[in-house]
Amino acid sequence: MKRWFRWFGSRNKDTEAFTDEKVRLYREICQAHQDWEAAQAKIHYVKEAEQIDYVIFLQEAAEKRYVMLLRQAKRMNMNVLELYQGTGRHTGKQKQSPPAGKTMEG
């Protein structure tokens, strides 16, 4: 019985670490997407040729980083919806159960 528990106990820690890695990667993907959008928006505010070159460089770099992170997530078989709900990003809070005595119907 102890061997069984040790095997499954260590496996649970590995799974937890893997989930933490997925959450970290998800947050990096969100940040990379924001950076990419910001770089795209900057192109409308530049005036000189040197600034345009710099903004194009930023935009291409941000896009490549975003695509690279998406490929990494694909290799990890990430379920984004599950991570999205688990991080609380959609509400700003962790998942919560309904208050006592309340049901889904009302």
C-alpha positions in Angstrom: 0.0 0.0 0.0 2.8 2.4 0.8 4.4 1.9 -2.6 1.1 2.6 -4.3 0.7 5.8 -2.3 4.3 6.9 -2.9 3.9 6.4 -6.7 0.6 8.2 -6.9 1.7 10.8 -4.4 4.8 11.7 -6.4 2.7 11.6 -9.6 0.3 14.2 -8.1 3.3 16.5 -7.4 4.5 16.1 -10.9 1.0 16.8 -12.2 0.7 19.9 -10.0 4.1 21.2 -11.2 3.0 20.6 -14.8 -0.3 22.5 -14.2 1.7 25.4 -12.7 3.9 25.4 -15.8 0.7 25.6 -18.0 -0.7 28.5 -15.9 2.7 30.3 -16.2 2.7 29.7 -20.0 -0.9 30.9 -20.3 -0.1 34.1 -18.5 3.0 34.6 -20.8 0.8 34.1 -23.8 -1.7 36.7 -22.6 1.2 39.2 -22.0 2.7 38.5 -25.3 -0.6 39.1 -27.0 -1.0 42.4 -25.2 2.6 43.4 -26.2 1.8 42.5 -29.8 -1.4 44.6 -29.8 0.5 47.5 -28.2 3.2 47.4 -30.9 0.5 47.4 -33.6 -1.1 50.4 -32.1 2.2 52.4 -31.9 2.5 52.4 -35.7 -0.2 55.1 -35.8 1.7 57.5 -33.6 5.1 57.6 -35.2 6.3 60.4 -37.4 9.9 59.8 -38.4 11.4 57.1 -40.6 13.6 55.9 -37.8 10.7 55.5 -35.4 8.7 53.6 -38.1 11.6 51.1 -38.5 11.8 50.7 -34.7 8.0 50.1 -34.3 8.1 47.6 -37.2 10.9 45.8 -35.4 8.9 45.8 -32.1 5.8 44.5 -33.9 7.7 41.6 -35.6 9.5 40.6 -32.5 6.2 40.6 -30.4 4.4 38.6 -33.1 7.2 36.0 -33.2 7.3 35.7 -29.4 3.5 35.3 -29.4 3.6 32.6 -32.1 6.4 30.8 -30.4 4.5 30.6 -27.1 1.4 29.4 -28.9 3.4 26.6 -30.5 4.8 25.7 -27.1 1.3 25.5 -25.7 0.2 23.3 -28.6 3.1 20.9 -27.8 1.9 20.7 -24.2 -1.7 20.0 -25.3 -3.0 22.9 -23.2 -6.7 23.2 -22.6 -7.0 27.0 -22.5 -10.6 27.1 -21.3 -9.7 25.0 -18.3 -6.7 27.3 -17.5 -8.8 30.4 -18.1 -11.3 29.3 -15.6 -8.7 28.0 -13.1 -6.7 31.3 -13.1 -9.8 33.4 -12.4 -9.0 35.7 -15.2 -12.5 35.9 -16.4 -13.8 37.3 -13.1 -10.7 38.5 -11.4 -11.2 35.9 -8.7 -10.6 32.2 -8.2 -13.4 29.9 -8.9 -16.0 30.0 -6.1 -18.9 27.8 -5.1 -22.3 29.3 -4.9 -23.4 30.6 -1.4 -25.0 28.1 0.9 -28.7 27.6 0.3 -28.5 29.1 -3.2 -29.1 26.9 -6.3 -28.5 27.5 -10.0 -32.2 28.1 -10.6 -32.5 31.0 -8.2 
